[in-house]
Amino acid sequence: MDDSDTKTKGKDGGGNETLEILKTIVFALLIALVLRTLLFQPFTIPSASMEPNLYEGDYIVVSKWSYGYSKFSSGLPVNLPLGEDRLFGRAPERGDIVVFKLPRDDRTDYIKRVIGLPGDRVQVINNRLHINGQPVENVEVSREAVQDIFGPRQTIQQRETLPGGRSYTIQDFGPGMELDDTPVFEVPDGYYFMMGDNRDNSIDSRVDGSLSGVGLVPDENLVGKAQIILFSWSPGASLFNPVTWFANLRPSRFFTILN
């Protein structure tokens, strides 16, 4: 009798333990879903368009609550039927680094910096950004050669300060490039003008969506504000080759707060 009771209790205990493990997994998944849906979402930077502030291989965290929630920023596998409205909506500030859905397909995630707000007039004249008819403050910081698909090229890094005081570093290849002179872009209500920090290597709001560009970005397409570089790998790291995980790490970029 005692042995039988012991065995029966052992089986019940094993079943209960399995059930508790399953409950823990389900709760953990639900918490992760809530966090990703309402609070944070990770993204990997796929290109050089935001250098020198974001590099290909940077793994960033975006805050979903910064601008409220739209049908494109919910993080759910289906779009919420919110129309053009945002729940708890807040406008981005000029200079924010923002992840958004590409307006011409409403699916592809892009990351750029907010340059023009509703009502602004934005133009690039002779390689210098102008907002509402005034040139933006721009001071050269350094020059250095970088390697890209065209080989080594000289780049210029400049400290750009937007109206309102937001300051950050941009990079370009000097005057005479394709997007160094543009028409005036008038930003309508409910839209934003986006630019990459790597000015001569960024397809952004300077290029119309009908020409495979970004065009103006509707408020509803904003996903969230980029807050921090969590960690970073240089190009060449492979998920299937653990050796590259360490050889290609860029520890100096870990936990970098984004400006």
C-alpha positions as CSV (number, residue, x, y, z in Angstrom):
1,M,0.0,0.0,0.0
2,D,2.7,2.5,0.9
3,D,4.7,1.8,-2.3
4,S,1.5,2.2,-4.4
5,D,0.7,5.5,-2.8
6,T,4.2,6.7,-3.3
7,K,4.2,5.8,-7.0
8,T,0.8,7.4,-7.6
9,K,1.9,10.7,-5.9
10,G,5.0,10.6,-8.0
11,K,3.0,10.5,-11.2
12,D,0.7,13.2,-10.2
13,G,3.6,15.4,-9.1
14,G,5.3,14.9,-12.6
15,G,2.0,15.9,-14.3
16,N,1.7,19.0,-12.1
17,E,5.3,20.0,-12.7
18,T,4.8,19.7,-16.5
19,L,1.7,21.8,-16.3
20,E,3.5,24.5,-14.3
21,I,6.3,24.6,-16.8
22,L,3.7,25.0,-19.6
23,K,2.0,27.8,-17.7
24,T,5.3,29.6,-17.2
25,I,6.1,29.4,-20.9
26,V,2.7,30.7,-21.8
27,F,2.9,33.5,-19.4
28,A,6.4,34.4,-20.6
29,L,5.2,34.5,-24.2
30,L,2.2,36.6,-23.2
31,I,4.5,39.1,-21.4
32,A,6.9,39.2,-24.3
33,L,3.9,39.8,-26.7
34,V,2.6,42.7,-24.5
35,L,6.1,44.2,-24.3
36,R,6.6,44.0,-28.0
37,T,3.1,45.2,-28.8
38,L,2.8,48.1,-26.4
39,L,6.3,49.1,-25.2
40,F,9.4,48.1,-27.2
41,Q,10.4,46.5,-30.5
42,P,13.9,45.5,-31.7
43,F,15.2,46.3,-35.1
44,T,18.4,45.5,-36.9
45,I,20.0,48.3,-39.1
46,P,20.4,46.9,-42.6
47,S,22.2,49.7,-44.4
48,A,24.6,52.7,-44.1
49,S,22.0,55.4,-44.6
50,M,22.1,56.6,-41.0
51,E,25.9,56.7,-40.6
52,P,27.7,57.9,-38.6
53,N,25.1,57.5,-35.9
54,L,23.7,54.1,-36.8
55,Y,25.8,51.4,-38.6
56,E,24.8,48.3,-40.5
57,G,24.6,45.6,-37.9
58,D,23.5,47.8,-35.0
59,Y,20.7,46.1,-33.0
60,I,18.4,48.9,-31.7
61,V,15.4,49.2,-29.4
62,V,12.4,51.3,-30.4
63,S,9.9,52.7,-27.9
64,K,6.3,52.1,-29.2
65,W,4.7,54.5,-26.8
66,S,6.6,57.6,-27.8
67,Y,4.1,58.6,-30.5
68,G,1.1,56.5,-29.5
69,Y,-0.4,53.6,-31.4
70,S,-1.6,53.3,-34.9
71,K,-2.7,50.4,-37.1
72,F,1.0,50.1,-38.3
73,S,2.7,50.3,-34.9
74,S,0.7,47.8,-32.8
75,G,3.2,45.0,-33.3
76,L,0.4,42.5,-33.9
77,P,0.3,40.2,-37.0
78,V,-2.9,42.1,-38.1
79,N,-3.3,45.8,-38.5
80,L,-5.6,47.5,-36.0
81,P,-8.6,49.2,-37.6
82,L,-7.6,52.7,-36.2
83,G,-7.8,54.5,-39.6
84,E,-5.7,57.7,-39.6
85,D,-6.0,58.2,-35.8
86,R,-3.5,57.2,-33.1
87,L,-4.3,56.0,-29.6
88,F,-2.5,58.3,-27.1
89,G,-0.9,60.1,-30.1
90,R,2.0,62.5,-29.6
91,A,3.8,64.3,-32.3
92,P,7.5,63.5,-32.9
93,E,10.0,66.3,-32.3
94,R,12.3,67.6,-34.9
95,G,15.5,65.6,-34.9
96,D,14.0,62.3,-33.5
97,I,15.3,59.1,-35.1
98,V,12.1,57.3,-36.1
99,V,11.2,53.9,-37.5
100,F,8.2,54.0,-39.9
101,K,6.4,52.0,-42.5
102,L,7.4,52.9,-46.0
103,P,4.4,54.9,-47.4
104,R,4.5,53.3,-50.8
105,D,3.9,49.8,-49.5
106,D,2.9,50.2,-45.8
107,R,5.0,47.1,-44.9
108,T,8.7,47.8,-45.2
109,D,10.4,49.3,-42.0
110,Y,12.6,52.3,-42.6
111,I,14.6,54.4,-40.2
112,K,15.4,58.1,-40.7
113,R,15.6,61.3,-38.8
114,V,12.6,63.8,-38.6
115,I,13.7,67.0,-40.3
116,G,10.5,68.6,-41.4
117,L,7.3,69.0,-39.3
118,P,3.8,69.8,-40.6
119,G,3.8,73.4,-42.1
120,D,7.6,73.4,-42.7
121,R,9.3,74.2,-46.0
122,V,12.4,72.0,-46.5
123,Q,15.0,72.4,-49.2
124,V,18.6,71.5,-49.8
125,I,20.7,74.2,-51.6
126,N,24.3,73.5,-52.5
127,N,24.6,70.7,-50.1
128,R,23.1,72.6,-47.2
129,L,19.8,72.0,-45.5
130,H,17.3,74.9,-45.3
131,I,14.2,74.9,-43.2
132,N,11.6,77.6,-43.7
133,G,14.0,79.6,-45.9
134,Q,16.8,79.6,-43.3
135,P,20.1,77.6,-43.6
136,V,20.6,75.1,-40.8
137,E,23.7,75.6,-38.7
138,N,26.4,73.3,-40.0
139,V,30.0,73.0,-38.8
140,E,32.6,70.6,-40.2
141,V,34.0,68.2,-37.6
142,S,36.3,65.9,-39.6
143,R,37.2,64.2,-42.9
144,E,38.1,60.6,-43.3
145,A,38.1,57.9,-46.0
146,V,35.5,55.2,-45.9
147,Q,35.2,52.0,-47.9
148,D,31.9,51.3,-49.7
149,I,30.8,49.6,-52.9
150,F,32.6,52.2,-55.0
151,G,35.9,51.7,-53.1
152,P,37.5,54.2,-50.7
153,R,35.9,57.6,-50.7
154,Q,36.5,60.8,-48.7
155,T,33.7,61.7,-46.4
156,I,33.0,64.9,-44.5
157,Q,31.4,64.8,-41.1
158,Q,29.5,67.9,-39.9
159,R,27.7,68.9,-36.8
160,E,24.2,70.0,-37.8
161,T,22.0,71.9,-35.4
162,L,18.3,72.1,-36.2
163,P,15.9,74.9,-35.2
164,G,15.1,74.2,-31.6
165,G,18.6,73.2,-30.7
166,R,18.8,69.4,-31.5
167,S,22.4,68.7,-32.7
168,Y,23.9,65.6,-34.2
169,T,26.6,64.5,-36.7
170,I,25.9,64.0,-40.4
171,Q,28.1,62.6,-43.1
172,D,28.3,63.2,-46.9
173,F,30.7,63.0,-49.8
174,G,30.9,66.8,-50.4
175,P,29.1,69.0,-52.9
176,G,28.0,68.1,-56.3
177,M,26.0,64.9,-55.5
178,E,22.6,64.0,-56.8
179,L,20.5,65.2,-53.8
180,D,22.6,68.2,-52.9
181,D,20.1,70.6,-54.6
182,T,16.4,70.0,-54.3
183,P,13.1,71.8,-54.9
184,V,11.2,73.2,-51.9
185,F,9.2,70.5,-50.1
186,E,6.1,71.8,-48.3
187,V,5.1,69.5,-45.5
188,P,1.3,69.2,-45.1
189,D,-0.6,68.6,-41.9
190,G,-0.3,65.0,-40.7
191,Y,3.0,64.4,-42.5
192,Y,6.7,64.5,-41.8
193,F,9.9,65.0,-43.9
194,M,12.6,62.4,-43.2
195,M,16.3,62.4,-44.0
196,G,19.1,60.0,-43.4
197,D,22.2,61.2,-41.6
198,N,24.4,59.8,-44.4
199,R,23.1,62.4,-46.7
200,D,24.6,61.2,-50.0
201,N,23.8,57.6,-49.3
202,S,20.2,57.8,-48.2
203,I,17.0,57.4,-50.2
204,D,14.6,59.5,-48.1
205,S,11.9,62.2,-48.4
206,R,14.0,64.0,-50.9
207,V,13.0,61.3,-53.4
208,D,9.3,60.9,-54.3
209,G,7.7,57.5,-53.6
210,S,6.7,57.2,-57.2
211,L,10.5,57.2,-58.0
212,S,11.2,54.4,-55.5
213,G,11.9,56.9,-52.7
214,V,10.3,57.6,-49.4
215,G,8.4,60.8,-50.0
216,L,6.5,62.4,-47.2
217,V,5.6,60.1,-44.3
218,P,2.1,60.1,-42.9
219,D,1.7,60.3,-39.1
220,E,-0.1,56.9,-39.0
221,N,3.0,55.2,-40.5
222,L,5.2,56.0,-37.5
223,V,6.2,52.9,-35.6
224,G,8.3,54.4,-32.8
225,K,11.3,56.3,-31.6
226,A,14.8,54.7,-31.7
227,Q,16.2,54.9,-28.2
228,I,19.3,52.8,-27.8
229,I,21.8,50.6,-29.6
230,L,21.6,47.4,-27.6
231,F,24.5,45.7,-29.2
232,S,26.2,45.6,-32.6
233,W,28.0,43.3,-35.1
234,S,30.0,44.4,-38.0
235,P,29.0,43.0,-41.5
236,G,30.1,39.4,-41.9
237,A,28.6,38.0,-38.7
238,S,26.5,35.0,-39.2
239,L,23.9,33.4,-37.0
240,F,25.0,30.0,-38.2
241,N,28.8,30.6,-37.5
242,P,29.3,31.2,-33.7
243,V,32.9,32.2,-34.3
244,T,31.8,35.4,-36.0
245,W,29.6,36.3,-33.1
246,F,32.7,37.3,-31.2
247,A,35.0,38.2,-34.0
248,N,32.6,40.7,-35.4
249,L,31.3,42.2,-32.1
250,R,31.5,46.0,-31.7
251,P,31.5,46.4,-27.9
252,S,32.1,50.2,-28.1
253,R,28.6,50.6,-29.6
254,F,26.8,48.5,-26.9
255,F,24.1,50.5,-24.9
256,T,24.6,53.7,-26.8
257,I,21.8,56.2,-26.2
258,L,20.6,57.7,-29.5
259,N,20.3,61.4,-30.0
